[in-house]
Amino acid sequence: MNIRVLRDRPVLAWAFYDWANSAYSTTVMAGFFPIFFSQYWSVGVAGSVTTFRLGVANGTASLIIAFLAPVFGAISDRGGSRVRFLVTFAALGVVMSSALFFVEQGYWQYAAIIYALATMGFAGGNVFYDSLLVDISAPENFSLVSGFGYAMGYLGGGLLFLVNVLMTLHPEWFGLADATQAVRVSFVTVAVWWAVFSIPVMLWVREAPTVDKSSSWQAVAAGLKQLVRTLKKIRALKTMVLFLVAYWLYIDGVNTIIKMAVDFGINLNIAPGDLMKALLLTQFVAFPAALAFGWLGNRIGAKRGIMIGILVYFVTTLWAGMYLKTVSEFYVLAITIGLVMGGVQSLSRALYASIIPHDKTAEFFGFYNMLGKFAAVLGPFMVAGVALFTQNSRYAIMAIAPLFLFGAVVLSLVDPDKGQREAKALEGEI
């Protein structure tokens, strides 16, 4: 492990994209959108109905990306165009984030559609961002570099979120009329932040040379044929398939908590200001924690690091559903989640990168993100359905806990060394 690799220009440029798009996941997805959706766009209805609407918006966007990710990945592998696809999806996210500014009060349908499109831009871009890990890092540094990317994301997203929270608490400092205008302007700041800090990845990240590189419609046809061939041979990658099953289970819980935690706090009557402070706390705890997990993954192995994180998630989810009542306890929840959130995500990406054929990274990360997005479909719909049926958000959050348990059980069966041998044997054959 060589920590100096984190100073390489391609690594820094790649990590800065996480710094860029994490503004969306923090300020919009986890922070302001759930609150603003409940109190401004979907005002006047029961909390369970708002939870249902928000769950459907999250689930629909994830479902569309889940189906498209492997196809786009296969096409970009054949066309050597992963950076271009990344920029295209980022542009969609940037435009839709700024469009939220123009949605007037009560128009929850428009807000949900625009939010779903912005989330598609965010999630779609991450398919190609993740796949570039193998182009900017050697395998022995995957855990370290992956953790660095997540750490940069938490820091960058947290810094802008801090400014956005100050805008809502003290709008007069920024020449704004009130907190409502501040939130709407925050959506625009996210778009600007995302656009500006995406520039380094366009300038300094270069993909490995593509064998039999195609162009335009040739890449589309070749990519689709490649996807069919991969599906036929994927049974030879038994370890990868087993890992994806485990990942689908436990990342379901991770994604759902990220997207629905604020809504859970709202239903516990925790004040919006306290929810924002808790989210800020999560971000800034997650920054050093993600770096620490990257180091830990290089020392004890990514699989063991993930298992530690899953155990913490499982216990915390049960505790929150059964006992969490006060603002102080919500802060404890935020700190605990922040300690393991980045670690589980970054080490999962690093472990997966080590057990896939390195000449088809975008396609295989398409499968990876497809499972992640299907998990993001199931989780929000589970929360939405349980909340609507029981009228109790505690039952909804507790329903997620078994996914961590089952995910850990399946992950325990994964042998990373065997997976690397299987992937190496298929390089150049698919």
N, C-alpha and C positions, 0 to 999 in steps of 0.2 A: 504493500500500500504506500503510495507516494502522495502526501497531502499537497505537494506543490502543483499537482495536476489541476487543482481548483483555480490556479491563476492563469491557466491556458486560455487564450482568447475565445476559441470555440466553446469551451466549457462555460465561461462567463456569459457569453452571448446566449447560449442555450438556457442557462439558469435565469437570465434576465427575462426570458419569455414567461417563466413561472411568476416572476416578480410582476410582470405586466398583467397577465390574465387573472391572477389571484385577486386583483382589485374587484373583479366581477363576482367571484365566488364569495368574497368577504362582505363587501359593501352591499351588493345587490342580492345574491342568492341566499346567504346566511343572515344578513343584517336587515337592511331597510325594506326589501321587497315584501317579506312576510308581514312586517308590521304595517307598512303602508297599504298593502293589499287588504288587510283586515280593517284598518281604521279610515281608509280614504276611498279605495276603489270598490271594496266589497262591504261597505259600511251598512249597518242596519240589519244584518242577518246573524243568526246564531254562530258561535265559534266553531261548532262542528261542521256547519255548512262551508265556512271559509276554509277550514282544514281540508275538506273534501275537494273544493275547487282548486286549492293550491296543490294538493296531491295529484290531481288529474293533470294540471299544467306541467308539473315536474315529470310525471310518468309518461305523458305523451311525447314530450321532447326527447326523453331518453329512449323511448321505443323506436322513434324514427332513426336516430343515430345508431342504435343497436343493429338495425337491419342494413344500414348503409356502410358502416365502418369497415367490414372485411372487404367489400367490393371496392371502395375507394382505396383501401390499403393495397390490394392486389394491383390496381391500375397504377398507383403512384410508384410501386416497386418496379414495374416494367417501364415506366416513363421517367424514372429518376426525378420525380417531382414532389417529394414529400414536403420540402420547404414551401413550395408553391401552394400545395393543398393547405398547409398550416396557415399561410397568410390569407388564403381565401376564406377559411372558416373564421379566422380572427376578424376579418373585415365584416363578416355578417354579425358577429357578436358586438363589435364596436358600433355599427350603425343602429342595431336594435336596442342597445343599452341607452344610447342618446335619445332614441325615439320614445322611451318611457317618460321623458320630460313632458311630452305633449299630450299625454293621456289625462283627461279631465276626471274629476271626482265622480264616482258612481259607475264608470265604464269599466267594470271588472273584466268583461269579455275581451276588450281590446288589450288591457293590461296583461291578461293571461296569454293571449296569442303572441304579443311582442316579447314577453318574457320567455315563452317557449322557444321562439326563434333565436333569441339571444343565447339561451342555454344550449341550443343546437350548435351555435357558433363556438361556444366555449368547449363543449364536449367533443365536437368534431375536430377542432384544432388539437386537442390533447391526444387524439389517436396518432397524429403524425409527430407531435412533440415527443411523446414517449418513445416512438420508434427511432428517433434520432439519437437516443442514448448510446446505441452501439456504434454510431459514427464519430462521436466526440470523446469516447472513453474506451480504454482497454477493459476486458472482462474482469480483471482483478480489482478494478476500481469502481465497478458498477454500483455497489452499495454506497460507497462514499460520495460519488458524483450524484447519484439519484437523491440521496439525503440532502446534499447541498442545494439541488434544485428546489426541493420542497421547502427547505429553510429559507431560501431567497423569496419564495412565494409567500410564506407566512410573514416575513419582514416587510416586503413591499406592500402586500395587501393590508397588513396591519397599519403601516404608516399612513396610507391614504385613508383607511377607515377611521383612524384617529382624527385626521383633518375633517372628514365628513361628519363625525360625531360632534366635534366642536362647532361645526357649521349649524347643526340642529339645536345644540344647547345654547349657543350664543350667535344667532343669525346676524345680529347688529354688527358684530366684528367684521363680517364679510360683506356688509352692505345689502343684506337680504331682509325681506319684510318679516318673515316668520319661519318657524320650523318646517312648515309644509313646503314653502318655496326652497328651503335648504335641502330637503330630501330630493326634490325634483332636480335641483342643480347638481346634487351628488351623482345622479345617474349620468350626467354629462361629464363630470370629472372622471368617472370610471372609464368612459369611452376614450377620453383624451389620454389618460394614463396608459390604458391598454394599447392604444395605437402607437404612442411615442416609444414605449419600452419594448415593442415588438420589432423595432428597427434593427437592433443588433443581430437577432437571429437571421434576418434576411441578408445581412452584410457579411457575417463571419462564420456561419455554419455551412459546411460543405458536405454533401452526401458522398458516401463511398461510390466509386464507379459502378454503374449498373451494367451487368452482362446482358447483351442483346437488347440494348436500350431501344425503346420504341418511341413514337411521337404521335400526338393527337389521337385520332380514332384507332390507330394501330395499337396504341397503349391500352385503350379501352377493351378492344377485342382480345389482345394478349393477356390483359389482366384478368378478364372473366374466365378465359380458358385456364389460366394459372390457378384461379380460385377453385375451379372444378377439380383440377389435378390434386390440389392440396387436400381437399375434402376426402378424396379417395385414399390418400396416403396418410392421413392424419392419425389413423389407428396405430401407425408405427411409433408415434410420439405418445406412448401411454403415460409417461410421467407428466408431460405437459398437460394432457387432458385431465389427469387426476388433480393437478394443481389448479386448473381452471375451474373445476367443480368446487374445490375448497374456496377459491377466491370468490366465486359467484356467491357462495353462502355468506362468508364473513364480510365481504365488502358491501353487501346489501345493507347490513346494519350500519357500517361506517357512513355510507352515503346518505342513508335515511336520517341519521342523527345530525349530520351536517346541514341537511336541508330543512329539517323539521324541528330542530331544538328550540329555535326562537318561538315558533308556534306553540310548542309545549309550555314554554315559560309564560306566554300570553294567557294560556288557559289556566295557569296556576296563579293568575293575577299579579305577576311580577311586572313592575313598571318598565316601560320601554327604555328609560334611561339606564336602569340596572341591567337590562338585557344587553344593551350596547356595551356597557362596561365589561360584562362577562365575556362577550365576544372578543373585545380587545384583549382581555386577559388571556383568552385561549390562543390568540394569534401570537402574542409575544412570548408565551410559554412554549408554544410549538416551534418557534424559531431555533432556540438552542437544543430543544429536544430532538428535532429532526436531524440536526448535525450529530448529536450524540448517538442516535440510532444508526446513522450511516457508519459511524466509527464502530459501533457495537456489531453491526452486521458483518463488517470486514473481519472482526475478531472472532465471533462465535458462529458466524453463518447467518445468512438472511432468514432461513427457516426458523431458527430458534428465536431470533428477534421478533418475527411476526407472531409466534406463539405467545410470547410475553405480552405483546400488545393486545391480542385477542382476549386473553384471560382478563386483563384490566377492563376492556370494553364489556365483557360478559357480566362481571361483578358490578360495575358501575351502572349498567342499564337496569339491572334488577333493583339495585339500591334506589335509583332515581324514581322508578315506578312505584316502589313501596313506601319510601320514607321522605323523599324530598318535599319540603314545604316552604322553607324560608329563603330569602335572598342570599344569605350567607351560604346556605347549602347549595344554591345554584352556582355560586362562585366556586365552591369546592368541585362541583361537577365540571365546570369550565376548565379549571386547572388540570383535573385528572384527564379529561379528554385531550387537552392540549399536549400533555406529556407523551401520549401514545399515537395520536392521530397521524402525524407526519411519518412516524416510524413505520406503522403498518402499511401506509400507502407507498412510501419510498422503497422499503425492503421488498414489497410485493413486486414492484416494477423491476427491481434489480434481480430478484430470483427468476422471474419470468424471462428477462433478457438473457439469462445464462443458459436457458434450456430450450431455446428456439433456434432454428437455422438462421444464421446471420446474413444470408443473402436474400431473405424474404421478411425483413423486420417489420415493415409497415403493414403487410398483410397479416402477420401473426399478432402484431399489436392491435390490428383491427379486431381479431377474435377476442383478444384480452379486453379491449374497451367495449366490445359488444356484450361480453358477459357482465362487465361492470355496469353498463347501461341497462341491461335486463334486470340486474339487481336493483338499479335505481328506479326501474318500473315497478317491481314487486314491492319494494319497501314502502314508498309513498302511498301506493294503493292499499297496502296492508294497514298502514296507519290511518288512511282516510276511511277505509271500510270499518275498522274496529271503532274508531272515534264516532262514526255516524251511527253504528249499530248499538254501541254501549253508552254513548254520550259521556264517555269518561276517557280523558287523554292519558291517564295513568295506565290503563289496560293497553292502550295503543302502543305506548313506548315499551312496555314490558313484553309485548308480542315479538319484539325484535331479538330479545336475548337468546332464544334457541338457535338462531342463525349463527351466532358466534360459536356456540357450543358445537354444532354440527360441522361448521367450517374447520374448527380446530381438530376434530376427529379425522376428517378427510385429509387435512394438511399433514397430520402425523404419518400418513402412509406415503408421502412424497419423498423420493430419494433424489436429491439434486445431482449427485454424481452420475447416476444412471440416466437422468434426463439430459445431461450434457453429452453423454455418449450417443444417445438416440438422435439428438439434434445434429451432431457432427456427421453422423452417418447419412443424413438426408440432405445435407448442403449440396447444392448443385443438381440434385435429382428431381426436385419438384418443378 
